[in-house]
């Protein structure tokens, strides 16, 4: 399954002021604000990519060729906030739509799970990327767990303090504690 961002997040999980407090930068010093905001976005993106946790509401489109063999669509972008619907091509090549009302949605599980109310998915023509699912995932305002915010601040501090050119090996080194938070919040498949 391939995920594409349809609507970029309109905010970040940390503010520049949050980061400046953590970095012990005087609030009146604004010369680095744009860079700090870039570091916040980079930390969010790295955390999201490593865990599957979406930190701020973001609209996605997932595309796949056929329905899952076990009848369960698993979304590894959590927490799931809403499902807009699914479009697919039937066996005659006509585009069809399933709405959220046609789905049993388990937004609590990680990964989130979708199954058809009808008991099985409709037949499709199997074209590449012919099934498209639109959904929104992310934490609601102010609901990002404190452990995650702390890991983001550690990453922002690391990026801010290490602005010079680094080797590929150094680029992957993160501050102590970040890896354990990533492991704690990683979305895993439970069978």
TORMAR-177257 format. One record per residue: x, y, z of N, C-alpha, C, O in turn; residue number from 1; residue in three letters. Coordinates in Angstrom, 1 decimal. Example, Ala and Ser with C-alpha at 12.3 -4.5 7.8 and 13.67 -1.06 7.14 Angstrom:
<pts>
PT:13.2:-5.7:7.8:12.3:-4.5:7.8:13.2:-3.3:7.8:14.2:-3.3:8.5:1:Ala
PT:12.8:-2.2:7.1:13.7:-1.1:7.1:12.9:0.0:7.9:13.4:1.1:8.0:2:Ser
</pts>
This chain:
<pts>
PT:0.9:-1.2:0.0:0.0:0.0:0.0:0.9:1.2:0.0:1.9:1.3:0.7:1:Unk
PT:0.5:2.2:-0.8:1.3:3.4:-0.9:0.5:4.6:-0.3:-0.8:4.6:-0.6:2:Unk
PT:1.1:5.4:0.5:0.4:6.6:1.1:0.9:7.8:0.5:2.1:8.0:0.4:3:Unk
PT:0.0:8.7:0.1:0.4:10.0:-0.4:-0.3:11.1:0.5:-1.5:10.9:0.8:4:Unk
PT:0.3:12.2:0.7:-0.3:13.2:1.5:-1.1:14.1:0.5:-0.6:14.5:-0.5:5:Unk
PT:-2.4:14.2:0.9:-3.3:15.0:0.1:-3.3:16.4:0.6:-3.2:17.4:-0.2:6:Unk
PT:-3.4:16.6:1.9:-3.4:17.9:2.5:-2.3:18.0:3.5:-2.4:17.3:4.5:7:Unk
PT:-1.4:18.8:3.3:-0.3:19.0:4.3:-0.8:19.5:5.6:-1.8:20.2:5.6:8:Unk
PT:-0.2:19.2:6.7:-0.6:19.8:8.0:-0.5:21.3:8.0:0.4:21.9:7.4:9:Unk
PT:-1.5:21.9:8.7:-1.5:23.4:8.8:-0.7:23.9:10.0:-0.6:25.1:10.1:10:Unk
PT:-0.2:23.0:10.8:0.5:23.5:12.0:1.5:22.4:12.4:1.5:21.3:11.8:11:Unk
PT:2.3:22.7:13.4:3.3:21.7:13.9:2.9:21.3:15.3:2.2:22.0:15.9:12:Unk
PT:3.4:20.2:15.8:3.1:19.8:17.2:3.8:20.6:18.2:3.4:20.5:19.4:13:Unk
PT:4.8:21.3:17.8:5.5:22.3:18.7:5.5:23.6:18.1:5.5:23.8:16.9:14:Unk
PT:5.6:24.6:19.0:5.7:26.0:18.4:7.2:26.4:18.5:8.0:25.8:19.2:15:Unk
PT:7.5:27.5:17.8:8.9:28.0:17.9:9.2:28.4:19.3:10.3:28.2:19.8:16:Unk
PT:8.2:29.0:20.0:8.4:29.3:21.4:8.7:28.1:22.3:9.6:28.2:23.2:17:Unk
PT:8.0:27.0:22.1:8.3:25.7:22.8:9.8:25.4:22.6:10.5:25.0:23.6:18:Unk
PT:10.2:25.4:21.4:11.6:25.0:21.0:12.6:26.0:21.6:13.6:25.6:22.1:19:Unk
PT:12.3:27.3:21.5:13.2:28.3:22.1:13.4:28.1:23.6:14.5:28.3:24.1:20:Unk
PT:12.3:27.8:24.3:12.4:27.6:25.7:13.3:26.4:26.0:14.1:26.4:26.9:21:Unk
PT:13.1:25.3:25.2:13.9:24.1:25.4:15.4:24.4:25.1:16.3:23.9:25.8:22:Unk
PT:15.6:25.1:24.0:17.0:25.5:23.6:17.6:26.6:24.4:18.8:26.9:24.3:23:Unk
PT:16.9:27.2:25.3:17.3:28.3:26.2:17.7:29.5:25.3:18.8:30.1:25.6:24:Unk
PT:16.9:29.8:24.4:17.1:30.9:23.5:16.2:32.0:24.0:15.0:31.8:24.1:25:Unk
PT:16.7:33.2:24.2:15.9:34.3:24.6:14.7:34.6:23.6:14.9:34.6:22.4:26:Unk
PT:13.5:34.7:24.2:12.4:34.9:23.3:12.4:36.1:22.4:11.8:36.2:21.3:27:Unk
PT:13.2:37.1:22.7:13.4:38.3:21.9:14.3:38.1:20.7:14.4:38.9:19.8:28:Unk
PT:15.1:37.0:20.8:16.1:36.7:19.7:15.3:35.9:18.6:14.9:34.7:18.8:29:Unk
PT:15.0:36.6:17.5:14.2:36.0:16.4:15.0:35.6:15.2:14.3:35.1:14.2:30:Unk
PT:16.3:35.8:15.1:17.0:35.5:13.9:17.0:34.1:13.5:17.0:33.8:12.2:31:Unk
PT:16.8:33.2:14.4:16.8:31.7:14.0:15.4:31.1:14.0:15.3:29.9:13.8:32:Unk
PT:14.4:31.9:14.1:13.0:31.4:14.1:12.7:30.5:12.9:12.1:29.4:13.1:33:Unk
PT:13.0:30.9:11.7:12.7:30.2:10.5:13.5:28.8:10.5:12.9:27.8:10.1:34:Unk
PT:14.7:28.8:11.0:15.5:27.6:11.0:14.9:26.7:12.1:14.8:25.5:11.9:35:Unk
PT:14.5:27.2:13.2:13.9:26.4:14.3:12.6:25.8:13.8:12.4:24.6:14.1:36:Unk
PT:11.8:26.5:13.1:10.6:26.0:12.5:10.9:24.8:11.6:10.2:23.8:11.5:37:Unk
PT:11.9:25.0:10.8:12.3:24.0:9.8:12.8:22.7:10.6:12.5:21.6:10.2:38:Unk
PT:13.5:22.9:11.7:13.9:21.8:12.5:12.8:21.1:13.2:12.7:19.8:13.3:39:Unk
PT:11.7:21.8:13.6:10.5:21.2:14.2:9.9:20.3:13.1:9.5:19.2:13.4:40:Unk
PT:9.7:20.9:11.9:9.1:20.1:10.8:9.9:18.9:10.5:9.3:17.8:10.3:41:Unk
PT:11.2:19.0:10.4:12.1:17.8:10.2:12.0:16.8:11.2:11.9:15.6:10.9:42:Unk
PT:11.9:17.2:12.5:11.8:16.3:13.6:10.4:15.5:13.5:10.3:14.3:13.7:43:Unk
PT:9.4:16.3:13.2:8.0:15.7:13.1:8.0:14.7:12.0:7.6:13.5:12.1:44:Unk
PT:8.6:15.0:10.8:8.6:14.1:9.7:9.4:12.9:10.0:9.0:11.8:9.6:45:Unk
PT:10.5:13.0:10.6:11.4:11.9:10.9:10.7:10.9:11.9:10.7:9.7:11.8:46:Unk
PT:10.0:11.5:12.9:9.3:10.7:13.9:8.2:10.0:13.2:8.0:8.8:13.5:47:Unk
PT:7.4:10.7:12.4:6.3:10.1:11.7:6.7:8.9:10.8:6.1:7.8:10.8:48:Unk
PT:7.8:9.1:10.1:8.3:8.1:9.2:8.8:6.9:10.0:8.6:5.8:9.5:49:Unk
PT:9.4:7.1:11.1:9.9:6.0:11.9:8.8:5.2:12.7:9.0:4.0:13.0:50:Unk
PT:7.7:5.9:13.0:6.7:5.2:13.8:5.4:4.9:13.2:4.7:4.0:13.6:51:Unk
PT:5.0:5.7:12.2:3.6:5.5:11.7:2.6:6.4:12.4:1.5:6.6:12.0:52:Unk
PT:3.1:7.0:13.5:2.2:8.0:14.2:2.2:9.3:13.4:3.2:9.8:13.1:53:Unk
PT:1.0:9.8:13.2:0.8:11.1:12.6:0.5:12.1:13.7:-0.5:12.0:14.4:54:Unk
PT:1.4:13.1:13.8:1.4:14.0:15.0:0.4:15.2:14.8:-0.1:15.7:15.9:55:Unk
PT:0.1:15.6:13.6:-0.9:16.7:13.4:-1.8:16.2:12.3:-1.4:15.5:11.4:56:Unk
PT:-3.1:16.6:12.4:-4.1:16.1:11.4:-3.6:16.4:9.9:-3.2:17.5:9.5:57:Unk
PT:-3.6:15.2:9.2:-3.1:15.2:7.8:-4.0:14.3:7.0:-4.3:13.2:7.4:58:Unk
PT:-4.4:14.8:5.8:-5.2:14.0:4.9:-4.3:13.2:4.0:-3.4:13.7:3.4:59:Unk
PT:-4.6:11.8:3.9:-3.8:10.9:3.1:-4.7:10.3:2.0:-5.9:10.2:2.2:60:Unk
PT:-4.1:9.7:1.0:-4.7:8.8:0.1:-3.8:7.6:0.0:-2.6:7.7:-0.3:61:Unk
PT:-4.4:6.4:0.3:-3.7:5.2:0.1:-4.2:4.5:-1.2:-5.3:4.6:-1.5:62:Unk
PT:-3.2:3.9:-1.9:-3.6:3.3:-3.2:-3.1:1.9:-3.2:-2.0:1.6:-2.7:63:Unk
PT:-3.9:0.9:-3.6:-3.5:-0.4:-3.8:-4.2:-1.1:-4.9:-5.2:-0.5:-5.4:64:Unk
PT:-3.7:-2.3:-5.3:-4.3:-2.9:-6.5:-5.5:-3.8:-6.3:-6.4:-3.9:-7.0:65:Unk
PT:-5.4:-4.6:-5.1:-6.5:-5.5:-4.8:-6.8:-5.4:-3.3:-6.0:-4.8:-2.5:66:Unk
PT:-7.9:-6.0:-2.9:-8.3:-6.0:-1.5:-7.4:-7.0:-0.8:-6.9:-7.9:-1.4:67:Unk
PT:-7.2:-6.8:0.5:-6.4:-7.7:1.3:-7.0:-9.1:1.3:-8.3:-9.2:1.3:68:Unk
PT:-6.2:-10.1:1.3:-6.7:-11.5:1.3:-7.5:-11.8:2.6:-8.5:-12.6:2.5:69:Unk
PT:-7.2:-11.2:3.7:-7.9:-11.5:4.9:-9.1:-10.5:5.1:-9.7:-10.6:6.2:70:Unk
PT:-9.4:-9.7:4.1:-10.6:-8.8:4.2:-10.4:-7.6:5.1:-11.4:-6.9:5.3:71:Unk
PT:-9.2:-7.4:5.6:-9.0:-6.3:6.6:-8.0:-5.3:6.0:-6.9:-5.7:5.7:72:Unk
PT:-8.4:-4.1:5.8:-7.5:-3.0:5.4:-6.9:-2.5:6.7:-7.6:-2.1:7.6:73:Unk
PT:-5.5:-2.5:6.7:-4.8:-2.0:7.9:-4.1:-0.7:7.5:-3.4:-0.6:6.5:74:Unk
PT:-4.4:0.4:8.3:-3.8:1.7:8.0:-2.7:1.9:9.1:-3.0:2.0:10.3:75:Unk
PT:-1.5:2.1:8.6:-0.4:2.3:9.5:-0.1:3.8:9.7:1.0:4.1:10.1:76:Unk
PT:-1.0:4.6:9.4:-0.9:6.0:9.7:-2.0:6.3:10.8:-3.2:6.4:10.5:77:Unk
PT:-1.6:6.4:12.1:-2.5:6.5:13.2:-2.1:7.7:14.1:-1.0:8.2:14.0:78:Unk
PT:-3.0:8.2:14.9:-4.3:7.8:15.1:-5.3:8.2:14.0:-5.2:9.3:13.4:79:Unk
PT:-6.2:7.3:13.6:-7.1:7.5:12.5:-8.2:8.5:13.1:-8.8:8.2:14.1:80:Unk
PT:-8.4:9.6:12.4:-9.5:10.5:12.7:-10.8:10.3:12.0:-11.9:10.3:12.5:81:Unk
PT:-10.6:10.1:10.6:-11.8:9.9:9.8:-11.5:9.2:8.5:-10.3:9.2:8.1:82:Unk
PT:-12.5:8.6:7.9:-12.4:8.0:6.6:-13.3:8.7:5.7:-14.5:8.8:6.0:83:Unk
PT:-12.8:9.3:4.6:-13.7:10.0:3.6:-14.4:9.0:2.8:-15.6:9.1:2.5:84:Unk
PT:-13.7:8.0:2.2:-14.3:7.0:1.4:-13.3:6.3:0.6:-12.1:6.6:0.6:85:Unk
PT:-13.8:5.3:-0.2:-12.9:4.5:-1.1:-13.5:4.5:-2.5:-14.7:4.4:-2.7:86:Unk
PT:-12.6:4.8:-3.4:-13.0:4.6:-4.8:-12.3:3.4:-5.4:-11.1:3.2:-5.0:87:Unk
PT:-12.9:2.7:-6.3:-12.3:1.6:-7.0:-12.9:1.4:-8.3:-13.9:2.0:-8.7:88:Unk
PT:-12.3:0.5:-9.1:-12.8:0.2:-10.4:-13.4:-1.2:-10.4:-12.7:-2.2:-10.0:89:Unk
PT:-14.7:-1.4:-10.7:-15.3:-2.7:-10.7:-14.8:-3.5:-11.9:-13.9:-3.1:-12.7:90:Unk
PT:-15.2:-4.7:-12.0:-14.7:-5.6:-13.1:-15.0:-5.2:-14.5:-14.4:-5.7:-15.4:91:Unk
PT:-16.0:-4.3:-14.7:-16.3:-3.7:-16.0:-15.5:-2.4:-16.2:-15.6:-1.8:-17.3:92:Unk
PT:-14.6:-2.0:-15.3:-13.8:-0.8:-15.4:-14.5:0.5:-15.1:-14.0:1.6:-15.3:93:Unk
PT:-15.6:0.4:-14.4:-16.4:1.6:-14.0:-15.9:2.0:-12.6:-15.8:1.1:-11.7:94:Unk
PT:-15.7:3.3:-12.4:-15.4:3.8:-11.0:-16.6:3.7:-10.1:-17.7:4.2:-10.4:95:Unk
PT:-16.3:3.2:-8.9:-17.4:3.0:-7.9:-16.9:3.7:-6.6:-15.7:3.9:-6.4:96:Unk
PT:-17.8:3.9:-5.7:-17.4:4.5:-4.4:-18.0:3.8:-3.2:-19.2:3.4:-3.3:97:Unk
PT:-17.2:3.7:-2.2:-17.7:3.2:-0.9:-17.6:4.4:0.1:-16.5:5.0:0.1:98:Unk
PT:-18.6:4.7:0.8:-18.5:5.7:1.8:-18.1:5.1:3.2:-18.0:3.9:3.3:99:Unk
PT:-17.8:6.0:4.1:-17.5:5.5:5.5:-18.7:4.7:6.1:-18.4:3.8:6.9:100:Unk
PT:-19.9:5.0:5.6:-21.1:4.2:6.1:-21.0:2.7:5.6:-21.7:1.9:6.2:101:Unk
PT:-20.2:2.5:4.6:-20.1:1.1:4.1:-19.0:0.3:4.8:-18.7:-0.8:4.4:102:Unk
PT:-18.4:0.9:5.8:-17.2:0.3:6.4:-17.4:0.2:7.9:-18.0:1.1:8.6:103:Unk
PT:-16.9:-0.9:8.5:-16.7:-1.0:9.9:-15.3:-0.4:10.2:-14.4:-0.9:9.6:104:Unk
PT:-15.2:0.6:11.0:-13.9:1.3:11.2:-13.5:1.1:12.6:-14.2:1.5:13.6:105:Unk
PT:-12.3:0.5:12.8:-11.7:0.4:14.1:-10.6:1.4:14.2:-9.4:1.1:13.7:106:Unk
PT:-10.8:2.6:14.7:-9.8:3.6:14.8:-9.0:3.5:16.0:-8.0:4.2:16.2:107:Unk
PT:-9.3:2.6:16.9:-8.6:2.5:18.2:-7.4:1.6:18.0:-6.3:1.9:18.6:108:Unk
PT:-7.5:0.6:17.3:-6.4:-0.4:17.1:-5.2:0.3:16.3:-5.4:1.3:15.6:109:Unk
PT:-4.0:-0.2:16.5:-2.9:0.3:15.8:-2.2:-0.9:15.2:-1.5:-1.7:15.9:110:Unk
PT:-2.3:-1.1:13.9:-2.9:-0.2:12.9:-4.4:-0.1:13.0:-5.0:-1.1:13.5:111:Unk
PT:-4.9:1.0:12.5:-6.4:1.1:12.4:-6.8:0.0:11.3:-6.1:-0.4:10.4:112:Unk
PT:-8.1:-0.4:11.5:-8.6:-1.5:10.6:-9.9:-1.1:10.0:-10.8:-0.5:10.6:113:Unk
PT:-10.1:-1.5:8.7:-11.4:-1.3:8.0:-11.8:-2.6:7.4:-11.0:-3.3:6.9:114:Unk
PT:-13.1:-2.9:7.6:-13.7:-4.1:7.0:-15.0:-3.6:6.4:-15.7:-2.7:6.9:115:Unk
PT:-15.4:-4.3:5.3:-16.7:-3.9:4.7:-17.9:-4.4:5.5:-17.9:-5.5:6.0:116:Unk
PT:-18.9:-3.5:5.6:-20.2:-3.8:6.3:-20.8:-5.0:5.6:-21.4:-5.9:6.2:117:Unk
PT:-20.7:-5.1:4.2:-21.3:-6.1:3.4:-20.6:-7.5:3.7:-21.2:-8.5:3.2:118:Unk
PT:-19.5:-7.6:4.4:-18.9:-8.8:4.7:-17.7:-9.2:3.8:-16.8:-9.9:4.2:119:Unk
PT:-17.7:-8.6:2.6:-16.6:-8.8:1.7:-16.5:-7.6:0.8:-17.5:-6.9:0.5:120:Unk
PT:-15.3:-7.4:0.2:-15.1:-6.3:-0.6:-15.7:-6.6:-2.0:-15.7:-7.7:-2.4:121:Unk
PT:-16.1:-5.5:-2.8:-16.6:-5.8:-4.1:-15.5:-6.2:-5.1:-14.3:-5.9:-4.8:122:Unk
PT:-15.8:-6.9:-6.1:-14.8:-7.3:-7.1:-14.3:-6.1:-7.8:-15.0:-5.1:-8.1:123:Unk
PT:-13.0:-6.2:-8.1:-12.3:-5.1:-8.8:-11.6:-5.6:-10.0:-11.4:-6.8:-10.2:124:Unk
PT:-11.2:-4.7:-10.9:-10.5:-5.1:-12.1:-9.0:-5.3:-11.9:-8.3:-5.8:-12.9:125:Unk
PT:-8.4:-5.0:-10.8:-7.0:-5.3:-10.5:-6.0:-4.3:-11.1:-4.8:-4.6:-11.1:126:Unk
PT:-6.5:-3.2:-11.6:-5.5:-2.3:-12.2:-4.6:-1.7:-11.1:-5.0:-1.5:-10.0:127:Unk
PT:-3.3:-1.4:-11.5:-2.4:-0.9:-10.5:-2.9:0.4:-9.8:-3.3:1.4:-10.5:128:Unk
PT:-3.0:0.5:-8.5:-3.4:1.6:-7.8:-4.9:1.9:-8.0:-5.3:3.1:-7.8:129:Unk
PT:-5.7:1.0:-8.5:-7.1:1.2:-8.8:-8.0:1.4:-7.6:-9.1:1.9:-7.8:130:Unk
PT:-7.5:1.0:-6.4:-8.3:1.2:-5.2:-7.7:2.4:-4.5:-6.5:2.3:-4.1:131:Unk
PT:-8.5:3.4:-4.2:-7.9:4.6:-3.5:-8.8:4.9:-2.3:-10.0:5.0:-2.4:132:Unk
PT:-8.1:5.0:-1.2:-8.8:5.2:0.1:-8.3:6.6:0.7:-7.1:6.8:0.8:133:Unk
PT:-9.3:7.5:1.0:-9.0:8.8:1.5:-9.3:8.8:3.0:-10.4:8.3:3.4:134:Unk
PT:-8.4:9.3:3.8:-8.6:9.3:5.2:-7.7:10.4:5.9:-6.8:10.9:5.3:135:Unk
PT:-8.1:10.8:7.1:-7.3:11.8:7.9:-6.9:11.1:9.1:-7.6:10.5:9.9:136:Unk
PT:-5.6:11.3:9.4:-5.0:10.8:10.7:-4.2:11.9:11.4:-3.9:12.9:10.7:137:Unk
PT:-4.0:11.7:12.7:-3.3:12.7:13.4:-3.9:13.0:14.8:-5.1:12.7:15.0:138:Unk
PT:-3.1:13.5:15.7:-3.6:13.8:17.0:-4.3:15.1:16.9:-3.9:16.1:16.2:139:Unk
PT:-5.5:15.2:17.7:-6.2:16.5:17.7:-5.4:17.5:18.5:-4.4:17.2:19.1:140:Unk
PT:-5.8:18.8:18.4:-5.1:19.9:19.0:-4.7:19.5:20.5:-5.6:19.2:21.3:141:Unk
PT:-3.4:19.7:20.8:-2.9:19.5:22.1:-2.9:18.1:22.7:-2.7:17.9:23.9:142:Unk
PT:-3.2:17.1:21.9:-3.3:15.7:22.3:-2.0:14.9:22.1:-2.0:13.7:22.3:143:Unk
PT:-1.0:15.5:21.5:0.3:14.7:21.3:0.9:14.3:22.6:1.0:15.2:23.5:144:Unk
PT:1.1:13.0:22.8:1.7:12.6:24.1:3.0:13.3:24.5:3.8:13.7:23.6:145:Unk
PT:3.1:13.5:25.8:4.3:14.3:26.3:5.6:13.6:25.9:6.6:14.3:25.6:146:Unk
PT:5.7:12.3:25.9:6.9:11.5:25.6:7.3:11.9:24.1:8.5:12.1:23.8:147:Unk
PT:6.3:12.0:23.2:6.6:12.3:21.9:7.1:13.8:21.8:8.0:14.0:21.1:148:Unk
PT:6.4:14.7:22.4:6.9:16.1:22.4:8.3:16.2:22.9:9.1:16.9:22.4:149:Unk
PT:8.6:15.4:24.0:10.0:15.5:24.5:11.0:14.9:23.5:12.0:15.5:23.3:150:Unk
PT:10.6:13.8:22.8:11.5:13.3:21.8:11.7:14.3:20.6:12.8:14.5:20.1:151:Unk
PT:10.6:15.0:20.3:10.8:16.0:19.2:11.7:17.2:19.7:12.5:17.6:18.9:152:Unk
PT:11.6:17.6:20.9:12.5:18.6:21.4:13.9:18.2:21.4:14.8:18.9:21.1:153:Unk
PT:14.1:16.9:21.8:15.5:16.4:21.7:16.0:16.4:20.3:17.2:16.8:20.1:154:Unk
PT:15.2:16.1:19.3:15.6:16.1:17.9:15.9:17.5:17.5:16.9:17.8:16.8:155:Unk
PT:15.0:18.4:17.8:15.2:19.8:17.4:16.5:20.4:18.0:17.2:21.0:17.3:156:Unk
PT:16.8:20.0:19.3:18.0:20.5:19.9:19.2:19.9:19.1:20.2:20.6:18.9:157:Unk
PT:19.1:18.6:18.8:20.2:18.0:18.0:20.4:18.6:16.7:21.5:18.9:16.3:158:Unk
PT:19.3:18.9:16.0:19.4:19.6:14.7:20.0:21.0:14.8:20.8:21.4:14.0:159:Unk
PT:19.6:21.7:15.8:20.0:23.1:16.0:21.5:23.1:16.4:22.2:24.0:15.9:160:Unk
PT:21.9:22.2:17.2:23.3:22.2:17.7:24.3:21.6:16.6:25.5:21.8:16.7:161:Unk
PT:23.8:20.9:15.6:24.6:20.2:14.7:24.2:20.6:13.3:23.8:19.8:12.4:162:Unk
PT:24.4:21.9:13.0:24.0:22.5:11.7:25.0:22.3:10.6:24.7:22.6:9.4:163:Unk
PT:26.2:22.0:11.0:27.3:21.9:10.0:27.1:20.6:9.2:26.4:19.7:9.6:164:Unk
PT:27.9:20.4:8.1:27.8:19.2:7.3:28.2:18.0:8.2:29.2:18.1:9.0:165:Unk
PT:27.5:17.0:8.0:27.7:15.7:8.7:27.8:14.6:7.7:27.4:14.7:6.6:166:Unk
PT:28.4:13.5:8.2:28.5:12.3:7.4:27.2:11.6:7.4:26.4:11.8:8.3:167:Unk
PT:26.9:10.6:6.5:25.7:9.9:6.6:25.5:9.1:7.9:24.4:9.0:8.4:168:Unk
PT:26.6:8.6:8.4:26.5:7.9:9.7:26.1:8.9:10.8:25.3:8.5:11.7:169:Unk
PT:26.6:10.1:10.8:26.3:11.0:11.9:24.8:11.5:11.7:24.2:11.9:12.7:170:Unk
PT:24.3:11.5:10.5:23.0:12.0:10.3:21.9:11.1:10.9:20.9:11.6:11.4:171:Unk
PT:22.2:9.8:11.1:21.3:8.9:11.7:21.4:8.8:13.2:20.6:8.2:13.8:172:Unk
PT:22.4:9.4:13.7:22.6:9.4:15.2:21.6:10.4:15.8:21.6:11.6:15.5:173:Unk
PT:20.8:9.9:16.8:19.8:10.7:17.4:20.2:10.8:18.9:20.9:9.9:19.4:174:Unk
PT:19.7:11.8:19.6:20.0:12.0:21.0:19.5:10.8:21.8:18.5:10.1:21.4:175:Unk
PT:20.1:10.5:23.0:19.6:9.5:23.9:18.1:9.6:24.2:17.7:10.8:24.4:176:Unk
PT:17.4:8.6:24.2:16.0:8.6:24.6:15.1:8.6:23.4:14.0:8.1:23.5:177:Unk
PT:15.5:9.2:22.2:14.6:9.3:21.1:14.3:7.9:20.6:13.1:7.6:20.2:178:Unk
PT:15.3:7.0:20.5:15.1:5.7:19.9:14.1:4.9:20.8:13.2:4.2:20.3:179:Unk
PT:14.1:5.1:22.1:13.2:4.3:23.0:11.8:4.9:22.8:10.8:4.1:22.9:180:Unk
PT:11.6:6.2:22.6:10.3:6.7:22.4:9.8:6.3:21.0:8.6:6.0:20.9:181:Unk
PT:10.6:6.3:20.0:10.2:5.8:18.7:9.8:4.3:18.8:8.7:4.0:18.2:182:Unk
PT:10.5:3.5:19.5:10.1:2.1:19.7:8.8:2.0:20.4:8.0:1.2:20.0:183:Unk
PT:8.6:2.8:21.4:7.4:2.8:22.2:6.2:3.1:21.4:5.1:2.5:21.6:184:Unk
PT:6.3:4.0:20.5:5.1:4.5:19.7:5.0:4.0:18.3:4.2:4.4:17.5:185:Unk
PT:5.9:3.0:17.9:5.9:2.5:16.6:4.6:1.6:16.4:4.3:0.8:17.3:186:Unk
PT:4.0:1.8:15.3:2.8:1.0:14.9:3.3:-0.3:14.3:4.1:-0.4:13.4:187:Unk
PT:2.9:-1.4:15.0:3.4:-2.8:14.6:2.2:-3.6:14.2:1.0:-3.4:14.6:188:Unk
PT:2.4:-4.6:13.4:1.4:-5.5:13.0:1.2:-6.6:14.0:2.2:-7.2:14.4:189:Unk
PT:0.1:-6.8:14.6:-0.2:-7.8:15.6:-1.1:-8.8:14.9:-2.2:-8.5:14.6:190:Unk
PT:-0.6:-10.0:14.8:-1.4:-11.1:14.1:-1.9:-12.1:15.2:-2.6:-13.0:14.8:191:Unk
</pts>
